[in-house]
């Protein structure tokens, strides 16, 4: 029962779409209505309001951290095991992708996934972030960096916790969902049409 409560709470935390919330605070248009239509920090940045984009990034990352840290902190008191923590991690991620408060139209989950991984284990989060940064450095594509980082995250999880860890299926599910949410970017990558950071055409990741 306690695990169910934590999972539901995590989903509700994840459903707080900071791109929409911050845009309203700054008097900006709904992030669904311009650019890529993705309610995330990259799209908010297209308005030219860097503080709004920074707050969106911090909020989306922070909610992933918060849900998992709370579950881990209270796990022993309420009998929530590692499988329960993995479910909490998946629930907060699903909340971001399909937020109940915003008609189930959420973002792609990159920042929230990073927050989740850092909360599970700091080295796991940093290794995944390092993979993202390396791809960004060489290819200057947010989408490609996010997809490659998602591919590597389960490998890092297995390496740190073992292939039998109950955390691994949760991280695998998060990685698969993140890649799925980038399906349009993947099509453009194969077509050679995905734009790069610094190019004239706006990056659509």
N, C-alpha and C positions, 0 to 999 in steps of 0.2 A: 504493500500500500504506500509506504514511504517513497519507494522508487517512482511510483506513478505520480505522486505529488511533485517530486523534484523534476520529473520529465515535463509535466504540464507547465510548471513554473518556468522552466528553461525555454519552452516553446513561446510562452508569452513574452519573456525577456527578448528573445530573438525577433519577435514580431514588432518591436519598436524600430521602425524604419527611420534611421537618423537622417538620411538624405531628405526625406519629406519633412520631418520635424524641424531640422535646421533651416531648410529652405523657407518654411513658414516663418521662422524666427527672424530671418534676414529679409523677408518680403520678396523672395525669389520665386520664379515660376515652379510649378510642380515638376520634379525631375523626370517624371514619366512623359512630359509633353515636349521635350526637346532632345537634341543630340541622339544618343543611342537609345534613349528611353529607359535606361537602366538607373534605378535609384541607388547610386553609389557615389563615392567621393570623386571618381574620375569624371563622371557626368556633371556633378555639381561644379567642378572646377571650370567647366566650359562657360559658366556665367561670368568668370573673371573674379569671383569672390573667393580668394584663397583662404581666408579665415573660415568661411562656411565649409569649404572642402576639407580643411584640416579637422574641423569639429565633426564632420561626417565620418571621416576616417577614424578618429579617436572613438567616437560613439559605437561604430560598427565593430571595431576591434575590441573595445571595452566590454561590450555585452557578451561576447564569446568568452572572455576572461572571467567575467562575473559569474556566469551560470556554472561554469566548471569549477571555479574556486569555491563557490558556495557548496556545491555538491561534495567536493572533496573534504571541505572543512567539517561538514556535518554528517559525512558518510558513516563514521564509526558510531555516532550517537543514535542514528536511525536505521542502522543495518543495511545501508546502501553499499553494495559491493562494486567491484571494478566494472562488471557488466552494466550495472546501473549508471555509473559515471560515463561509460561509453554511450549509453542511451541518452543521457543528459546532453552530452556533446552533440550528438546527432539531432536532438530536439531543438536546441538553440539555433543550429544551422538551418534546419527546416523552417524555423520561425522567420529567419531572415529571408529565405527564398520565397516563402509563402506566408506572409504576415497576415494574421487574422484581422488586425486593425486597419489594414490598407488594401482590402479587397483581394488579398492573396497575391498581390503583384509586388514581388520583392526583387532584390538585387542578385548578383552573381555569387556573392559570398566569399570573395577573396580575403577581405579584411577580417570578417568574422571567423573564417577558418584559421587565419593566423592567430587570432586571439585564443581560440580553442586549443590549438597546438601548444602555444606558449603556456597556457594554464595547465595542460596535461603534464608537460615537461619543458622547461625553458630551453634545453638543448635541442629538443625536437623542433620547437618553434624557430630557433635560430638557424638550424640546419636547413629547414624548409625555406626560410627567408633568404639565406645565402644562395640557395639554388635559384630563387626568383631574381636576385640581384645579378647573378652571373649571366643569366639569359638576357636580362634587360640591358646589361652592359654591352653585350655583343650584338644583340638584334634590335634593341630599342622598341620592343613590342610588349605592351602590358599583357595582352591576351596570351601570347606564346609563353611568356614568363610564368603566368599564373597556371597554365596547363601543365607545363613541365614540373613546376613546384608541386602541383597536386599529384603527379605521377610518382614523384620521389617521396612524398610524405609517408605513404604506407611502408616503404622500404626502411626509412629511418625509424619508424615505429617498431617494426619487427626487429631491427638491429638493437634498439635500446631496451625493449621490453621482452623480446623473444617472439617467435612466430605463433606461440600458443597463447599469447596475451589476449584477454577479452577486449582490450582496447583496439586491437588491430582491425576487427570487422567494422567498428565504428569509424575509424579513420579511413578505411577503404570506402565505406559508404559515402562519407563526406567528399572524398576525392572524386568518386564517380559522379556524384551530383554536381560538383563544381565543374568538372569537364563537360557534363551534359549541358549545363547552363551556358557554356561557351560554344555551343554547336554552330551558331552562325559565324563566330570568329574562326572556327575550324574550317568551315566552308571557304571563307575568304582567304585563309592561309593557304589552302590547297590551290586556290585559284590565283594566288599571287596578288590579291587585292587588299590584304590587311595593311593598314597604314602604320607608320612608325612614329614614335615620339620625336618631335622636332621636324617632322615633315609638314608640308603645307596643308595636306588633308588631315582633318582631325582624326585622332585615334578613336576607334569605335569600341574598344574593349571595355 
